[in-house]
Amino acid sequence: MFKKFLFVCFLSISVISPLFATYLHDDPKLGNIALEVGLWNTSLDGSISNVDSHTTLKGDLGFDDKTVINAFGLDLKNDIFWLPNVYINYFIINKSANSTLKTHKIIDEKDFRDSVSSDIEYSELNTILYGFLQQSIFEFDFGINIKKVDYTQITRENYNERDEVVLIGPTDPMILPYGALKIDLDAIDTVLKFETSILAFGDNEAKDYRYSINYRVMRNVYMSYGYRYNSWKSKNVDETKNEKYDMKIKGNYLNFKILF
């Protein structure tokens, strides 16, 4: 089913071939490859909900501190009329926290009552297939975002480490519609960009958005400053437990983009 849906989405983008082009305003002489490397000052938030309790990552489990992580991106444009452009971005975050619960919490059918510690491993890969329509200083991008989330959370009772739960995030890739607006202020070497991917289906949901100011430092180098928000919702892999996860990662970022 996933392969059929992906094929339909790919075909739908491909038929709008007049929208595919090279870096018109950046500098077409540089080619169609852009590499991004940046720092993202992230804040991790969210909750674990079931019929017995509501547990928050910040207030209950102690994930209060911000963490600076690396984020990477690769943008590939092409001159093949039937082939979509591809933008890939990736990040990974590992965090640990300790907390003393004010009230007992039920997580994955285990009862936590006192001092707990948690470890989170979270990575996300977004593969965006898109075309764009250029109108003077404005550029409108649209396509699909194939999002793959790898999320593992281990929470344990500090006084009895055998009381431990392992929570797993979405196991299947999510396909989201993607849209973006670029405003090229060429006279001051600046590009404003707004982009988003949002999809909700039943208890599952994913949201991405970011906005940035991109300054052309030199002919083939851009510096970007902006804000990024990623979130998703899913259910416990064992659906009989009726447990829902709501996770958010957000914060300001600084990127450098090099054109080749």
N, C-alpha and C positions, 0 to 999 in steps of 0.2 A: 504493500500500500504506500509506504514511504517513497519507494523508488518511482512509482507511477506519479505521485503528486509532485515530486521533484522534477520529473521529466516535463510535466505540464507547465510548471512554473518557468523552467528553463526555456521551453518553447515559446511561452507567452512573451518573455523578455526579448528573445531573439528576433521575433517578427517586427519589433519596432526598431529596425536596423538604422534608420536615419538619425537616431538619437545617440549612437555610439560615436565617440570622437576622441581626440587626443587632448593633452593639456593645452587648451587654447590660450588661457591667460597666463599660466605659469611660465611656459616657454617651450614651444613645440620642438625647438632644436635640441632640447635635452633628452628627448625620448619619452617613453611612456611608463617608466618605473619610478615609484616613490617609496622610500624606506623611512619609517617613523620609529623613533626611540624616545621614550619619555619617562617622567616620574609622576606618579599619581598618589596624592595624599589622601588615603582612603579611610573611611569610617564604616565599620561593619555593624549592621543592625538587623533586627528581624525577630521572629517569634516561632514558638512551637506550641500548637494548640490541639487539644483533644477535649473529650467530654468532662474530664476531671480537673484540668488546670490549663493555665495560659502562662508560658514561660518565655521571657524576653531575653535576647542575647545581651543587651546592655544592662538593664536593671537587675536581672536575676543571675545571669551567668558571668557578668563582669567584663564583657567586651567593650570597655569604655575608651581605650586608647586608640588614637589614630596611628596608621602604619603607612609609611612611604614604600610603594612597590614600583617595579618596572612594568612598563606596558610597551608592546611592540605592534607595529603595523606595516603592511605591505600593500601598495596600491598598484595594480597592473591594468593599464589601458591598452587598447589595441586598435588596429585599423581594419580588422576583418569585419565586414558589415553584418554578419549574422551571429557574431560571438559577443557575449556580454563582457563588460569590464568586471574585474574582481578586486574587492578590497577585503583584506584579512587583518583582524586585530586579535591580540592574545594577551592575557595577563594571568598571573598566578599569585595567590596570597595564602600565607600560612600564619595562623595566630593561635596563641594560647592564653587562657585566662583562668583566674581563681576567684571564687566568691563564696560567701556564707549566705545561704538562703534565709529569708525572713519567714517564709512559710513553706510547707512541703510542696513539692512539685512532682507530677507524674509525667515521665518522658518514656515513650516506647514501653508503657505498662510497668515501668519500674518506679519505685517511690524514693525520691531524694529529699532528705530532711535537713541536712546540715551543711558542712563544708564540701564544695564540689570543685572539680577542675575540668577544663574542656580544651580540646584541640580541634582546630578547623583547618582542613586543606581544601582550597577552593581554586579552581582554574576555569577559565572560560575562553572558548574559541568562537569567534564570529566570522563567518564567511559570507560576504555580501556580493551578490551578483546584481549588477545595476546598469542602467543606461541613463543618459542625461540629455536635457533639452536646454540649449543655450539661447538666451534672449538678452542681448546687450550685456550689461554688467551682471545680470541674474543668470543663475544656473539652477535648474530643478533636476534633482536625482530621484529615481525611483526604481525599486527592484524587490528582491527578497533577501532576508538575512537568515542563514542556516546557523543556529546557535547550538553549541554543544557545551553543556555544563558538567563539570566533575566536582561534586561536593561531598565531603565526608566529615562528619562531626562525631567526635568521641567525647562523651561526658561520663565522669565517674565520681563516685562518692569517695572522698579522700580517706575516710577511715575504714573503708571496706572496698578495695579496688575491684573486688569480684562483682560489685554492683556497677556495671558499666553498660552503656548503650552505644551503639554505632548507628548513626543516622546517615542515610544516603539521599542525595538530591535526585533530580530528574535523570532517568537512565537513557531516554531517547532524545535524539536531536529535535529541536523545535524550529519550525519555519515561520518567520514573521515577515509581514510586509515592511518595506524600508522606504523612507523618504527623507530628502535633505534639500536645503536651500543654501546656495552660496551667493554672496554679494561681493563682487570684486571691485574694490576701491583702488583702481590701478594708479591713480594720481598720487596716492600716499602709500603705495606698496603694501596694502592691507586687504585681507580677505576675511569677511565675516561668514561663519558657517553654523547652521542649525541642522541637526539630524535626529531621527527618531525611528524606533522599531517597537511596535506594540501589538500584542495578541493575547486575548483571553478566551479560554475554552473550558467551560465547566469549572472545576477546582484548580485547573492549571492556568498559569498566567506568566507572561514575560514582558518586561518593559525596559527599554533602553532610551536614553536621550542624552545628548551633549551639545553644548554650544561653545564656540571658541572665537577668539580673535587671532588671526594668523598674519604675522608680519614677515615680509620678504627681506631677510637680512642681507642676502646677496643673490646673485642670479639663480643659483640652484639650491638655496637653503632657506627654509621657512622656520620661524619660531612661533609656537602656538601656546596660548594660555586660555584655559577654559574650565568648564565644570562638566562632570560626567556622573550619570546615575544609572545603575544597573539593578534590576530586581527580578525575582521569579517566585512563583508559588507552586507547590506540588503537594502530593499526598505521600504518606508512608508507603513504601513498596509493598507492605502487607496491608492491603486495603481494609481488611477486617478490623484493623485497629482504629480506623477513623481518625487519624492524626494528620494535621496539616502543617506544612512549613511555609513560612513567609520570610524570605531573605533579601536584604538590601545591601548594596555597597555603593558608596558615593563619595564625592570630594573633588577638589580642584586639581588640575594637572598642568604640567609643563612639558611640551613636546618639541622635538626638532625633526623636521622633515627634509630629506635630501633627495633631489631629483637627479635621475640618471638619463 
